[in-house]
Amino acid sequence: MAVFASLTEAQLRNRLEPEKGVFIVESPKVIRVALDAGYEPLSLLCEQRHIEGDAKDIVARVGDIPIYTGARELLAELTGYTLTRGVLCAMRRPQPRPLEDICRGARRIVVIDGVVDTTNIGAIFRSAAALGIDAVLLTTNSCDPLNRRAVRVSMGSVFLVPWGWIEANDAVGTATLQEQLHALGFKTAAMALTDDSVSLDDPRLAAEERLALIMGTEGDGLPHATITAADYVVRIPMAHGVDSLNVAAASAVAFWELRVR
């Protein structure tokens, strides 16, 4: 029960022994997406009324794993929050994949640079899956996309789009972010407001065979080194003097405009 009731996200992730890492999936719909994508269930926490209700098909699918059940109030007391749709599933974290494998054949990818808000991470993944982004790369100072809340906000989209970690520009002793992306065959487009930025609808962007969109936080934005090293600096034209959008909203606009037709 500690997986559901007391372990922190960092403890679940288990950086010292990644092969033993666990993450939590919340709600029957999202659990089904994870199972369909091949993720391995380890245990289930389910409101008693859902055993023969909303989670009946999940119980039948997960095989011989522990299933903990009880009344809604008891489970909320144990976990510290009310379960969304009454079901949680602990699953095995996937092993990291090489960037070359993640990006093989990709034409449009997004790089999430230093975004730590779980809601934004989940929303970016949902837009990426819906709007044709082939892969998501996250700098190692970004939020874990398998965080429980990020998974829930994404509605399971984190299981649909290949993703992996990439070193940020401030990492010591590693190639710069742009060098890593160029080595993978991508031109880079940093989303930022600068005097020399180009509009999102600039035809040169859509014409690029392989393009990596780099998104930063809406507060501090992208690091200066990332902006200056990018092949393009890109802005979204806006009205009424509004200077920026939330990173999740900006990503959806950019994904739609630069999707492969």
Backbone torsions as a table, in degrees:
resi	resn	phi	psi	omega
1	MET	NA	-18.3	-178.0
2	ALA	-59.7	-31.8	178.9
3	VAL	-56.6	-39.2	-177.9
4	PHE	-92.4	-28.2	-166.9
5	ALA	-103.6	-29.3	-170.3
6	SER	-138.3	-21.3	-177.4
7	LEU	-73.8	138.4	177.1
8	THR	-77.2	167.9	176.9
9	GLU	-58.8	-39.4	179.6
10	ALA	-64.5	-39.9	179.0
11	GLN	-68.2	-38.1	178.0
12	LEU	-63.5	-38.9	-177.1
13	ARG	-69.2	-34.9	173.0
14	ASN	55.7	70.1	-177.7
15	ARG	-63.2	-29.6	-178.3
16	LEU	-70.5	-34.4	178.1
17	GLU	-132.0	76.5	-174.4
18	PRO	-55.6	-30.1	-178.8
19	GLU	-66.3	-14.4	178.4
20	LYS	-103.7	7.9	-177.6
21	GLY	-66.7	147.9	-177.2
22	VAL	-131.6	151.6	169.9
23	PHE	-138.5	162.1	-174.9
24	ILE	-110.4	130.6	176.4
25	VAL	-111.0	135.3	-172.0
26	GLU	-119.4	131.5	175.6
27	SER	90.8	141.5	-177.5
28	PRO	-56.2	-43.0	-177.4
29	LYS	-59.4	-46.0	-177.8
30	VAL	-70.7	-36.4	176.8
31	ILE	-61.3	-40.7	178.8
32	ARG	-62.8	-40.4	178.3
33	VAL	-61.1	-43.2	179.8
34	ALA	-64.1	-43.5	178.9
35	LEU	-63.8	-42.5	178.7
36	ASP	-61.5	-31.1	-179.7
37	ALA	-82.8	-2.1	174.2
38	GLY	95.6	10.4	179.6
39	TYR	-73.6	147.4	-172.9
40	GLU	-92.0	117.3	176.8
41	PRO	-77.9	142.8	179.8
42	LEU	-112.3	-38.0	177.5
43	SER	-162.8	162.5	-175.3
44	LEU	-130.5	138.5	172.6
45	LEU	-118.7	119.4	-168.6
46	CYS	-141.7	134.1	172.2
47	GLU	-57.6	141.5	-174.5
48	GLN	-56.9	-37.8	-176.6
49	ARG	-69.2	-17.6	-178.6
50	HIS	-90.2	-10.3	-179.9
51	ILE	-57.2	-40.4	177.1
52	GLU	-107.1	14.3	-178.2
53	GLY	-119.7	-116.7	-174.6
54	ASP	-60.6	-27.2	-175.6
55	ALA	-102.1	9.5	-175.2
56	LYS	-58.6	-44.7	-179.0
57	ASP	-68.8	-32.4	178.2
58	ILE	-67.7	-44.5	178.0
59	VAL	-57.1	-38.5	-179.6
60	ALA	-70.8	-25.2	-174.9
61	ARG	-88.8	-28.8	-167.6
62	VAL	-81.6	-8.9	175.2
63	GLY	76.2	-153.5	-172.4
64	ASP	-88.3	73.0	175.3
65	ILE	-121.3	159.3	177.9
66	PRO	-62.8	136.0	174.8
67	ILE	-124.9	114.1	-179.9
68	TYR	-98.5	135.3	-176.1
69	THR	-143.0	159.6	179.8
70	GLY	177.9	-176.8	179.6
71	ALA	-71.8	157.7	-177.8
72	ARG	-55.7	-42.7	-177.5
73	GLU	-66.5	-40.0	179.6
74	LEU	-64.6	-44.9	-178.6
75	LEU	-66.2	-36.3	176.6
76	ALA	-65.4	-37.5	178.5
77	GLU	-67.0	-38.7	-178.4
78	LEU	-70.7	-42.4	-174.2
79	THR	-89.4	-24.4	-177.3
80	GLY	92.2	2.5	177.3
81	TYR	-153.7	159.0	177.5
82	THR	-79.7	126.9	-176.3
83	LEU	-66.2	132.5	174.5
84	THR	-72.0	118.8	-178.6
85	ARG	61.1	13.2	167.5
86	GLY	77.2	11.9	-176.8
87	VAL	-140.4	135.5	170.9
88	LEU	-126.5	146.2	176.0
89	CYS	-132.2	126.8	173.1
90	ALA	-86.3	131.9	-177.1
91	MET	-131.2	156.2	178.6
92	ARG	-74.7	131.9	175.9
93	ARG	-67.5	139.5	176.7
94	PRO	-72.0	154.5	176.2
95	GLN	-74.4	141.4	179.9
96	PRO	-59.1	143.6	178.7
97	ARG	-107.5	147.5	175.5
98	PRO	-60.6	145.5	-179.8
99	LEU	-58.8	-34.9	-179.7
100	GLU	-60.5	-38.4	178.6
101	ASP	-70.2	-42.8	-178.0
102	ILE	-61.6	-39.6	-173.3
103	CYS	-96.6	0.8	-178.3
104	ARG	-62.3	123.1	180.0
105	GLY	81.8	-4.3	-177.8
106	ALA	-76.1	142.6	177.0
107	ARG	-112.1	-29.0	178.2
108	ARG	-131.7	122.3	176.0
109	ILE	-130.1	162.0	173.6
110	VAL	-120.9	139.8	174.2
111	VAL	-110.4	119.9	178.6
112	ILE	-95.4	112.4	-171.4
113	ASP	-108.6	103.3	172.6
114	GLY	73.2	21.6	177.9
115	VAL	-87.0	122.9	-173.9
116	VAL	-114.8	-4.3	179.8
117	ASP	-81.3	123.7	-175.0
118	THR	-64.2	-36.7	179.6
119	THR	-64.7	-43.1	178.3
120	ASN	-63.6	-41.7	178.7
121	ILE	-59.9	-48.4	179.9
122	GLY	-61.5	-41.6	-179.4
123	ALA	-67.4	-38.5	178.1
124	ILE	-63.2	-43.5	178.5
125	PHE	-62.3	-39.6	-179.4
126	ARG	-64.1	-43.5	177.8
127	SER	-66.5	-39.2	179.8
128	ALA	-60.5	-44.2	179.8
129	ALA	-66.3	-40.6	-175.6
130	ALA	-74.6	-30.1	-169.0
131	LEU	-112.5	21.0	166.6
132	GLY	85.6	19.9	173.9
133	ILE	-78.0	131.4	-171.9
134	ASP	-82.6	-25.1	-178.7
135	ALA	-160.5	155.2	177.6
136	VAL	-123.0	127.3	173.2
137	LEU	-114.3	138.1	180.0
138	LEU	-120.8	133.3	173.0
139	THR	-67.0	153.3	-172.6
140	THR	-68.3	-7.5	174.6
141	ASN	-98.2	15.7	176.8
142	SER	-96.8	167.3	178.3
143	CYS	-68.2	146.1	177.2
144	ASP	-68.4	122.0	179.9
145	PRO	-67.9	-13.9	176.0
146	LEU	-94.0	13.0	167.7
147	ASN	-59.0	140.3	-174.3
148	ARG	-53.0	-46.5	-178.1
149	ARG	-69.7	-39.6	178.8
150	ALA	-61.6	-42.2	178.3
151	VAL	-61.0	-44.2	-177.7
152	ARG	-66.2	-44.7	179.8
153	VAL	-63.0	-35.4	-179.6
154	SER	-72.5	-10.6	-175.1
155	MET	55.3	35.3	176.7
156	GLY	87.2	3.2	-179.3
157	SER	-64.9	-22.3	176.4
158	VAL	-62.4	-18.0	178.9
159	PHE	-92.8	-6.0	-173.8
160	LEU	-103.2	-24.9	-176.3
161	VAL	-111.9	128.8	176.2
162	PRO	-59.1	139.4	179.8
163	TRP	-147.9	161.2	177.9
164	GLY	-167.6	-179.5	-175.8
165	TRP	-100.8	146.8	177.3
166	ILE	-138.4	145.0	-178.1
167	GLU	-70.8	137.7	178.3
168	ALA	-78.6	169.2	-177.2
169	ASN	-66.6	-23.3	-177.6
170	ASP	-91.5	5.2	177.2
171	ALA	-70.0	141.3	-176.7
172	VAL	-88.9	134.3	173.6
173	GLY	77.1	16.0	178.8
174	THR	-124.7	165.8	176.6
175	ALA	-65.8	152.7	177.0
176	THR	-66.1	162.3	179.7
177	LEU	-56.6	-46.0	-178.6
178	GLN	-64.8	-38.3	179.0
179	GLU	-62.8	-39.7	178.0
180	GLN	-64.4	-41.2	-178.9
181	LEU	-71.5	-39.1	176.4
182	HIS	-62.9	-38.2	179.2
183	ALA	-63.9	-26.3	177.4
184	LEU	-85.8	-4.1	175.9
185	GLY	96.2	17.1	-176.5
186	PHE	-108.2	142.6	161.1
187	LYS	-82.4	151.3	-174.3
188	THR	-111.6	140.6	177.7
189	ALA	-129.0	107.6	-179.6
190	ALA	-87.9	125.1	178.7
191	MET	-82.4	108.4	-176.2
192	ALA	-161.9	160.3	177.4
193	LEU	-99.7	106.6	175.9
194	THR	-136.0	166.4	-179.0
195	ASP	-64.7	-27.6	-177.4
196	ASP	-106.0	18.3	-180.0
197	SER	-71.5	153.9	177.3
198	VAL	-106.5	155.0	-179.7
199	SER	-70.2	149.2	-178.5
200	LEU	-58.3	-27.6	-179.1
201	ASP	-92.5	14.4	175.6
202	ASP	-60.4	124.9	-174.7
203	PRO	-61.7	-20.9	179.0
204	ARG	-64.3	-33.9	-178.8
205	LEU	-67.2	-48.9	-179.2
206	ALA	-63.8	-26.3	-177.5
207	ALA	-78.9	-15.5	-179.6
208	GLU	-65.4	132.0	-179.0
209	GLU	-66.8	-41.9	-179.9
210	ARG	-134.9	121.5	-173.3
211	LEU	-131.8	133.3	175.6
212	ALA	-110.1	116.0	176.2
213	LEU	-87.5	127.5	-178.6
214	ILE	-108.9	119.9	-176.6
215	MET	-113.7	134.3	177.2
216	GLY	-113.5	-174.0	-180.0
217	THR	-73.3	152.1	180.0
218	GLU	-74.2	-15.8	178.7
219	GLY	-81.0	-70.5	-177.5
220	ASP	-88.5	-17.0	-177.5
221	GLY	71.3	-160.3	-178.7
222	LEU	-83.0	151.0	174.1
223	PRO	-60.0	148.7	-178.8
224	HIS	-56.8	-40.1	-178.6
225	ALA	-63.2	-35.6	179.1
226	THR	-68.0	-41.2	-179.4
227	ILE	-66.2	-47.8	-174.9
228	THR	-69.2	-26.4	-178.1
229	ALA	-89.2	-7.7	-175.8
230	ALA	-71.9	150.5	175.0
231	ASP	-68.8	-35.3	176.0
232	TYR	-135.0	144.4	166.2
233	VAL	-111.3	127.6	-166.8
234	VAL	-123.3	137.7	176.2
235	ARG	-121.3	153.0	172.6
236	ILE	-96.7	118.5	179.0
237	PRO	-61.1	133.8	-177.3
238	MET	-135.8	159.0	-176.8
239	ALA	-111.5	172.6	174.1
240	HIS	60.2	24.0	176.2
241	GLY	74.6	8.9	177.2
242	VAL	-70.6	129.2	-173.4
243	ASP	-98.0	-16.7	-178.4
244	SER	-161.2	162.5	175.2
245	LEU	-115.6	157.9	168.2
246	ASN	-54.2	142.8	-173.5
247	VAL	-59.5	-33.4	178.8
248	ALA	-68.7	-41.5	177.7
249	ALA	-66.9	-43.0	180.0
250	ALA	-62.2	-38.6	-179.2
251	SER	-64.7	-41.4	-179.8
252	ALA	-62.2	-42.8	178.2
253	VAL	-61.7	-46.3	-177.8
254	ALA	-66.0	-41.2	179.8
255	PHE	-61.0	-43.1	-177.9
256	TRP	-65.9	-45.3	-175.8
257	GLU	-67.2	-37.1	-172.4
258	LEU	-104.4	12.5	178.3
259	ARG	-61.7	154.9	176.2
260	VAL	-75.7	120.0	-178.8
261	ARG	-72.6	NA	NA
